[in-house]
């Protein structure tokens, strides 16, 4: 669990962490000023130089990281994510990114717009058929709830980080003598026995008295603690409510049609070819030659021009003027079909243009273009009116009007959202947290009751009035409400403890030379399973993201002849693992493996050096964590027992 997240943290040179777009932040260089307010809202969880990082931003990034991790582990909850260290890893990555941004800003590392354009074009989510597609890019922005400016800032920050970190990790290598022992270890084979000791095989424990059950409830309070929940009101601004106000008039449609003839086939087009000479004399000689009967292509080839050099294709006068200048385009569109122009001075030299074909006009009638024009004008009017409406609502909020009154004034429907956790769950009638689809949950947790009503952009072009109305702090569910669940957990633990005692006894006897199969048979347990493994295949499994079962992993670390105990997943029991035989690998038998290990060690060394440099940058720009703020976020997301491991 969290394997991909942990892997991302070990390399700061990567583009993004689990798809999280970290918005760039400019760090003030004026140390005499007061610290800036926390970014993202709420109390500060850290400071980078004189700039604070707010809990709101950390919560938002934690939600994004959790959603990404759920692609691998759909059952993962926010409390589990926090207890397993996910929030700490997200904060680590965030602070390193902020520190490098600040360092790059001080160093004046430039990032041009074209570089950012290239990064955007290379985003897989913004491509269709391997090429950039603007519609796909806009959909990506909507899905990530980002503006184009935000993602541009983020990618610019990443480019600065790469410019800072990449030189620190270039040119590292690992010697063969260092790689060979590790390659031999990968080729090592182990034969072992895995004995399951299921909790279900243990006798049913006696029912506990109320005092015992109460103590167990208190000791495992993290399991019964509901994370912070928030209730809010929301009122979407639906463009459909002002459709009548944005309908274009017939006059507006006709005016657009006449003002944009190029969109509707009303602009003359010509198929042109041209040559460009450095001197007027050479251009004049070429024109005379073609007019005397020499084919244009033949004369151009004799002058050293390739077909790709002369081809212009079908263009309008305005389009050709953009490629050359107004004088060259005017001459080309004044010539007859088949004619050659006199030499005209252009930006690159003297142009001689031949008109291959004059294409007949095929204008789209206004009636046929009417629907397209009306939709375009309606979209533009909607965007303008929406911006005006948002501004008007924000003015009324600033004047102190409550959300309900403002919503009524603009005909908006208000929805009351019941208390919901940061990862989108609610308590049902059985006092169990169940998923609830609430697109604005991250926005609600980035805000606060004291902020009052506000307008937020839920998606690109979709605005919602939002007001947090209640914040319910983390609290354990009372024993009386969940007694059956607590009793079941106590019984499971009692059986697990009994199974652990049996497993420990089996491991001790097997480690002293006892026959594990006979020992298990004497206790009424299933027979142990033999297993032969090699580190290489398991390493490849792990690299591919496949989880390695705990007893298999333990087998790689138990000395020959000894036995160890490891827990089964979900409290189902225990495994006794005994290593029967170990065969060492010989790296000399796998030259390619040695080279692969050597290259991998070089990459790891580069990552570690880059990470070390990043840590030094953190010290240089003075990154300071705020333990109280971080602890508060953990309590909000995972409950009061966030620091304790799950029982």
Secondary structure in CASP SS format (residue, H / E / C, confidence):
PFRMAT SS
TARGET T0000
AUTHOR 0000-0000-0000
METHOD secondary structure of the structure
MODEL  1
X C 1.00
X C 1.00
X H 1.00
X H 1.00
X H 1.00
X H 1.00
X H 1.00
X H 1.00
X H 1.00
X C 1.00
X C 1.00
X C 1.00
X C 1.00
X C 1.00
X C 1.00
X C 1.00
X E 1.00
X C 1.00
X C 1.00
X E 1.00
X C 1.00
X C 1.00
X C 1.00
X C 1.00
X C 1.00
X C 1.00
X C 1.00
X C 1.00
X C 1.00
X C 1.00
X C 1.00
X C 1.00
X C 1.00
X C 1.00
X C 1.00
X C 1.00
X C 1.00
X C 1.00
X E 1.00
X C 1.00
X C 1.00
X C 1.00
X C 1.00
X E 1.00
X E 1.00
X E 1.00
X E 1.00
X E 1.00
X C 1.00
X C 1.00
X E 1.00
X E 1.00
X E 1.00
X E 1.00
X H 1.00
X H 1.00
X H 1.00
X H 1.00
X H 1.00
X H 1.00
X H 1.00
X H 1.00
X H 1.00
X H 1.00
X H 1.00
X H 1.00
X H 1.00
X H 1.00
X H 1.00
X C 1.00
X C 1.00
X C 1.00
X C 1.00
X C 1.00
X C 1.00
X C 1.00
X C 1.00
X H 1.00
X H 1.00
X H 1.00
X H 1.00
X H 1.00
X H 1.00
X C 1.00
X C 1.00
X H 1.00
X H 1.00
X H 1.00
X H 1.00
X H 1.00
X H 1.00
X H 1.00
X H 1.00
X H 1.00
X H 1.00
X H 1.00
X H 1.00
X H 1.00
X H 1.00
X H 1.00
X H 1.00
X H 1.00
X H 1.00
X H 1.00
X H 1.00
X H 1.00
X H 1.00
X C 1.00
X C 1.00
X C 1.00
X C 1.00
X C 1.00
X H 1.00
X H 1.00
X H 1.00
X H 1.00
X H 1.00
X H 1.00
X H 1.00
X H 1.00
X H 1.00
X C 1.00
X C 1.00
X H 1.00
X H 1.00
X H 1.00
X E 1.00
X E 1.00
X C 1.00
X C 1.00
X E 1.00
X E 1.00
X C 1.00
X H 1.00
X H 1.00
X H 1.00
X H 1.00
X H 1.00
X H 1.00
X H 1.00
X H 1.00
X H 1.00
X H 1.00
X H 1.00
X C 1.00
X C 1.00
X C 1.00
X H 1.00
X H 1.00
X H 1.00
X H 1.00
X H 1.00
X H 1.00
X H 1.00
X H 1.00
X H 1.00
X H 1.00
X H 1.00
X H 1.00
X H 1.00
X H 1.00
X H 1.00
X H 1.00
X H 1.00
X H 1.00
X H 1.00
X H 1.00
X H 1.00
X H 1.00
X C 1.00
X C 1.00
X C 1.00
X C 1.00
X C 1.00
X C 1.00
X H 1.00
X H 1.00
X H 1.00
X H 1.00
X H 1.00
X H 1.00
X H 1.00
X H 1.00
X H 1.00
X H 1.00
X H 1.00
X C 1.00
X C 1.00
X E 1.00
X E 1.00
X E 1.00
X E 1.00
X E 1.00
X E 1.00
X E 1.00
X E 1.00
X E 1.00
X E 1.00
X H 1.00
X H 1.00
X H 1.00
X C 1.00
X C 1.00
X C 1.00
X C 1.00
X C 1.00
X C 1.00
X C 1.00
X C 1.00
X H 1.00
X H 1.00
X H 1.00
X H 1.00
X H 1.00
X H 1.00
X H 1.00
X H 1.00
X H 1.00
X H 1.00
X C 1.00
X H 1.00
X H 1.00
X H 1.00
X H 1.00
X E 1.00
X E 1.00
X C 1.00
X C 1.00
X E 1.00
X E 1.00
X E 1.00
X E 1.00
X E 1.00
X E 1.00
X E 1.00
X E 1.00
X C 1.00
X C 1.00
X H 1.00
X H 1.00
X H 1.00
X H 1.00
X C 1.00
X H 1.00
X H 1.00
X H 1.00
X C 1.00
X C 1.00
X C 1.00
X H 1.00
X H 1.00
X H 1.00
X H 1.00
X H 1.00
X H 1.00
X H 1.00
X H 1.00
X H 1.00
X H 1.00
X C 1.00
X H 1.00
X H 1.00
X H 1.00
X H 1.00
X C 1.00
X C 1.00
X C 1.00
X C 1.00
X E 1.00
X E 1.00
X E 1.00
X E 1.00
X E 1.00
X E 1.00
X E 1.00
X E 1.00
X E 1.00
X C 1.00
X C 1.00
X H 1.00
X H 1.00
X H 1.00
X H 1.00
X H 1.00
X H 1.00
X H 1.00
X H 1.00
X H 1.00
X H 1.00
X H 1.00
X H 1.00
X C 1.00
X C 1.00
X C 1.00
X C 1.00
X H 1.00
X H 1.00
X H 1.00
X H 1.00
X H 1.00
X H 1.00
X H 1.00
X C 1.00
X C 1.00
X C 1.00
X C 1.00
X H 1.00
X H 1.00
X H 1.00
X H 1.00
X E 1.00
X E 1.00
X E 1.00
X E 1.00
X E 1.00
X E 1.00
X H 1.00
X H 1.00
X H 1.00
X H 1.00
X H 1.00
X H 1.00
X H 1.00
X C 1.00
X C 1.00
X H 1.00
X H 1.00
X H 1.00
X H 1.00
X H 1.00
X H 1.00
X H 1.00
X H 1.00
X H 1.00
X C 1.00
X C 1.00
X C 1.00
X C 1.00
X C 1.00
X E 1.00
X C 1.00
X C 1.00
X C 1.00
X E 1.00
X E 1.00
X C 1.00
X C 1.00
X C 1.00
X C 1.00
X E 1.00
X E 1.00
X E 1.00
X E 1.00
X E 1.00
X E 1.00
X E 1.00
X E 1.00
X E 1.00
X E 1.00
X C 1.00
X C 1.00
X C 1.00
X C 1.00
X C 1.00
X C 1.00
X H 1.00
X H 1.00
X H 1.00
X H 1.00
X H 1.00
X H 1.00
X H 1.00
X H 1.00
X H 1.00
X H 1.00
X H 1.00
X H 1.00
X H 1.00
X H 1.00
X H 1.00
X H 1.00
X H 1.00
X H 1.00
X H 1.00
X H 1.00
X H 1.00
X H 1.00
X H 1.00
X H 1.00
X H 1.00
X H 1.00
X H 1.00
X H 1.00
X H 1.00
X H 1.00
X H 1.00
X H 1.00
X H 1.00
X C 1.00
X C 1.00
X C 1.00
X C 1.00
X H 1.00
X H 1.00
X H 1.00
X H 1.00
X H 1.00
X H 1.00
X H 1.00
X C 1.00
X C 1.00
X C 1.00
X C 1.00
X C 1.00
X E 1.00
X E 1.00
X E 1.00
X E 1.00
X E 1.00
X E 1.00
X E 1.00
X C 1.00
X C 1.00
X C 1.00
X E 1.00
X E 1.00
X E 1.00
X C 1.00
X C 1.00
X C 1.00
X C 1.00
X C 1.00
X E 1.00
X E 1.00
X E 1.00
X C 1.00
X C 1.00
X C 1.00
X C 1.00
X C 1.00
X H 1.00
X H 1.00
X H 1.00
X H 1.00
X H 1.00
X H 1.00
X C 1.00
X C 1.00
X H 1.00
X H 1.00
X H 1.00
X C 1.00
X C 1.00
X E 1.00
X E 1.00
X E 1.00
X E 1.00
X E 1.00
X E 1.00
X C 1.00
X C 1.00
X E 1.00
X E 1.00
X E 1.00
X E 1.00
X E 1.00
X E 1.00
X E 1.00
X E 1.00
X E 1.00
X E 1.00
X E 1.00
X C 1.00
X C 1.00
X E 1.00
X E 1.00
X C 1.00
X C 1.00
X H 1.00
X H 1.00
X H 1.00
X C 1.00
X H 1.00
X H 1.00
X H 1.00
X H 1.00
X H 1.00
X H 1.00
X H 1.00
X H 1.00
X H 1.00
X H 1.00
X H 1.00
X H 1.00
X H 1.00
X H 1.00
X H 1.00
X H 1.00
X H 1.00
X H 1.00
X H 1.00
X H 1.00
X H 1.00
X H 1.00
X H 1.00
X H 1.00
X H 1.00
X H 1.00
X H 1.00
X H 1.00
X H 1.00
X C 1.00
X C 1.00
X C 1.00
X C 1.00
X H 1.00
X H 1.00
X H 1.00
X H 1.00
X H 1.00
X H 1.00
X H 1.00
X C 1.00
X C 1.00
X C 1.00
X C 1.00
X C 1.00
X C 1.00
X E 1.00
X E 1.00
X E 1.00
X E 1.00
X E 1.00
X E 1.00
X H 1.00
X H 1.00
X H 1.00
X H 1.00
X H 1.00
X H 1.00
X H 1.00
X H 1.00
X H 1.00
X C 1.00
X C 1.00
X C 1.00
X C 1.00
X C 1.00
X C 1.00
X H 1.00
X H 1.00
X H 1.00
X H 1.00
X H 1.00
X H 1.00
X C 1.00
X C 1.00
X C 1.00
X C 1.00
X C 1.00
X C 1.00
X C 1.00
X E 1.00
X E 1.00
X E 1.00
X E 1.00
X E 1.00
X C 1.00
X H 1.00
X H 1.00
X H 1.00
X C 1.00
X E 1.00
X E 1.00
X E 1.00
X E 1.00
X E 1.00
X E 1.00
X E 1.00
X E 1.00
X E 1.00
X E 1.00
X E 1.00
X C 1.00
X C 1.00
X C 1.00
X H 1.00
X H 1.00
X H 1.00
X C 1.00
X H 1.00
X H 1.00
X H 1.00
X H 1.00
X H 1.00
X H 1.00
X H 1.00
X H 1.00
X H 1.00
X H 1.00
X H 1.00
X H 1.00
X H 1.00
X H 1.00
X H 1.00
X H 1.00
X H 1.00
X H 1.00
X H 1.00
X H 1.00
X H 1.00
X H 1.00
X H 1.00
X H 1.00
X H 1.00
X H 1.00
X H 1.00
X H 1.00
X H 1.00
X H 1.00
X H 1.00
X C 1.00
X E 1.00
X E 1.00
X E 1.00
X C 1.00
X H 1.00
X H 1.00
X H 1.00
X H 1.00
X H 1.00
X H 1.00
X H 1.00
X H 1.00
X H 1.00
X H 1.00
X H 1.00
X H 1.00
X C 1.00
X C 1.00
X C 1.00
X C 1.00
X C 1.00
X C 1.00
X C 1.00
X C 1.00
X C 1.00
END
